[in-house]
Amino acid sequence: DDLALIISGCDISTLRSIAIKHLKIIDKWCTDNGVKLSAVKTAVIIFAPRNKKVMYKPIKINGQELHLTDEVKYLGVTLDRHLSWAPHIKNKCSSALKLIHQTKKYIGKYWGLTPKRVKWIYQQEH
């Protein structure tokens, strides 16, 4: 249920026209197949160098504006408008840290699961 429309080029107005054309085709397909595009769940991201300012004229689906965002998550990978790995790594580190804190309360030097049992649990998942 995830879809990415990727368009590359230099002229933002041309890119916008191409995007609108393809979104109309996608919307027609969705309508014909009983699916509805959600403007709320749809995001627009423009990948550009840090030193380049881009003027964005909103695109609409079914009369609703698509919001421009600086960051989008697609297939588990967080992409920012400069294509840096920083947001993705930050999200993954945050998730790992939460998991470490959750598991820490079950393992102690003199109480809880023994290292042997922790190893056994780990091996069951892999």
NUVOGU-132039 format. One record per residue (C-alpha): x, y, z negated. Coordinates in nm, 4 decimals, m for minus. Each point is the difference from the previous one (the first is absolute). Layout:
% residues N
ATOM         c1         c2         c3
ATOM          X          Y          Z
...
//
This chain:
% residues 126
ATOM         c1         c2         c3
ATOM     0.0000     0.0000     0.0000
ATOM     0.3036     0.2292     0.0282
ATOM     0.0692     0.1846     0.3221
ATOM     0.2796     0.2356     0.0965
ATOM    m0.0175     0.2283     0.3005
ATOM     0.3556     0.1054     0.0783
ATOM     0.0579     0.2730     0.2577
ATOM     0.3369     0.1560     0.0727
ATOM     0.0920     0.3180     0.1784
ATOM     0.1211     0.3562    m0.0431
ATOM    m0.3083     0.2144     0.0595
ATOM    m0.2447    m0.0125    m0.2933
ATOM    m0.3014     0.1126     0.2039
ATOM     0.0576    m0.2790     0.2550
ATOM     0.0387    m0.2519    m0.2814
ATOM    m0.3256     0.1242    m0.1526
ATOM    m0.1846    m0.0419     0.3324
ATOM     0.1344    m0.3526     0.0430
ATOM    m0.0953    m0.0867    m0.3585
ATOM    m0.3564     0.1283     0.0484
ATOM    m0.0345    m0.1981     0.3241
ATOM     0.1152    m0.3240    m0.1655
ATOM    m0.2059     0.0591    m0.3151
ATOM    m0.3110     0.0310     0.2190
ATOM     0.0831    m0.3356     0.1625
ATOM     0.0576    m0.1595    m0.3418
ATOM    m0.3205     0.1530    m0.1380
ATOM    m0.2002    m0.1338     0.2965
ATOM     0.1445    m0.3488    m0.0521
ATOM    m0.0841     0.0189    m0.3703
ATOM    m0.3559     0.1137     0.0724
ATOM    m0.0477    m0.2786     0.2578
ATOM     0.1237    m0.2565    m0.2554
ATOM    m0.1927     0.1236    m0.3020
ATOM     0.2951     0.1632    m0.1755
ATOM     0.0175     0.3622    m0.1085
ATOM     0.3151     0.2117    m0.0126
ATOM     0.0343     0.1821    m0.3306
ATOM     0.1456     0.3510     0.0163
ATOM     0.0599    m0.0163    m0.3759
ATOM     0.2200    m0.3105     0.0347
ATOM     0.1746     0.1256     0.3131
ATOM     0.3137     0.2112    m0.0264
ATOM     0.2111     0.1945     0.2465
ATOM     0.3733     0.0225    m0.0527
ATOM     0.2395     0.1865     0.2260
ATOM     0.3570    m0.1275    m0.0095
ATOM     0.2406     0.2882     0.0542
ATOM     0.3483     0.1094    m0.1055
ATOM     0.0260     0.1934    m0.3288
ATOM     0.0885     0.3246     0.1763
ATOM    m0.2935    m0.0090     0.2439
ATOM    m0.3324     0.1603    m0.0945
ATOM    m0.3033    m0.1508     0.1706
ATOM    m0.3292     0.1837     0.0399
ATOM    m0.2851    m0.2501    m0.0357
ATOM    m0.3450     0.0600     0.1439
ATOM    m0.2403    m0.2444    m0.1700
ATOM    m0.1383    m0.3027     0.1820
ATOM    m0.3564    m0.1138    m0.0662
ATOM    m0.1692    m0.3410     0.0010
ATOM    m0.3798     0.0080     0.0078
ATOM     0.0045     0.3656    m0.1031
ATOM     0.2297    m0.0579    m0.2990
ATOM     0.3549     0.1355    m0.0164
ATOM     0.2913    m0.2386    m0.0375
ATOM     0.2321     0.1202    m0.2732
ATOM     0.3670     0.0637     0.0654
ATOM     0.2236    m0.1720    m0.2525
ATOM     0.3720     0.0004    m0.0788
ATOM     0.0040    m0.3671    m0.0958
ATOM    m0.1856    m0.3123     0.1123
ATOM     0.0134    m0.3652    m0.1028
ATOM    m0.0209    m0.2494     0.2847
ATOM     0.0379    m0.3758    m0.0430
ATOM     0.1588     0.0538    m0.3415
ATOM     0.2616     0.2492     0.1177
ATOM    m0.0223     0.3630    m0.1098
ATOM     0.0935     0.2343     0.2834
ATOM     0.0552     0.3726    m0.0440
ATOM    m0.0015     0.2649     0.2710
ATOM     0.3811     0.0000     0.0202
ATOM     0.0235    m0.3820     0.0170
ATOM     0.2167    m0.0161    m0.3118
ATOM    m0.0023    m0.3071    m0.2232
ATOM    m0.0180     0.2071    m0.3229
ATOM    m0.3796    m0.0241    m0.0607
ATOM    m0.0061    m0.3734     0.0772
ATOM     0.2942    m0.0749    m0.2289
ATOM    m0.1496     0.2181    m0.2742
ATOM    m0.3315    m0.1908     0.0198
ATOM     0.1717    m0.3404    m0.0047
ATOM     0.2238     0.0954    m0.2937
ATOM    m0.3012     0.1280    m0.1930
ATOM    m0.1877    m0.3271     0.0606
ATOM     0.3020    m0.2084    m0.1023
ATOM     0.0493     0.2043    m0.3165
ATOM    m0.3635    m0.0499    m0.1002
ATOM     0.0366    m0.3752     0.0550
ATOM     0.3186    m0.0111    m0.2071
ATOM    m0.1716     0.1823    m0.2873
ATOM    m0.2963    m0.2381     0.0166
ATOM     0.2168    m0.3131    m0.0079
ATOM     0.2348     0.1391    m0.2672
ATOM    m0.2651    m0.0390    m0.2699
ATOM    m0.0120    m0.3789     0.0587
ATOM     0.3714    m0.0666    m0.0327
ATOM     0.2096     0.0662    m0.3114
ATOM     0.3295    m0.1226    m0.1399
ATOM    m0.1649    m0.1835    m0.2926
ATOM    m0.3644    m0.0259     0.1093
ATOM    m0.2164    m0.0529     0.3078
ATOM     0.0924    m0.1993     0.3055
ATOM     0.3428    m0.1624     0.0074
ATOM     0.2322     0.0700     0.2926
ATOM    m0.0467    m0.3633     0.1063
ATOM    m0.3806     0.0461     0.0210
ATOM     0.0351     0.3356     0.1797
ATOM     0.2225    m0.1698     0.2583
ATOM    m0.2564    m0.2790     0.0385
ATOM    m0.2816     0.2553     0.0552
ATOM     0.2126     0.1848     0.2547
ATOM     0.0721    m0.3217     0.1894
ATOM    m0.3732    m0.0866     0.0139
ATOM    m0.0729     0.3163     0.1988
ATOM     0.2745    m0.0555     0.2586
//
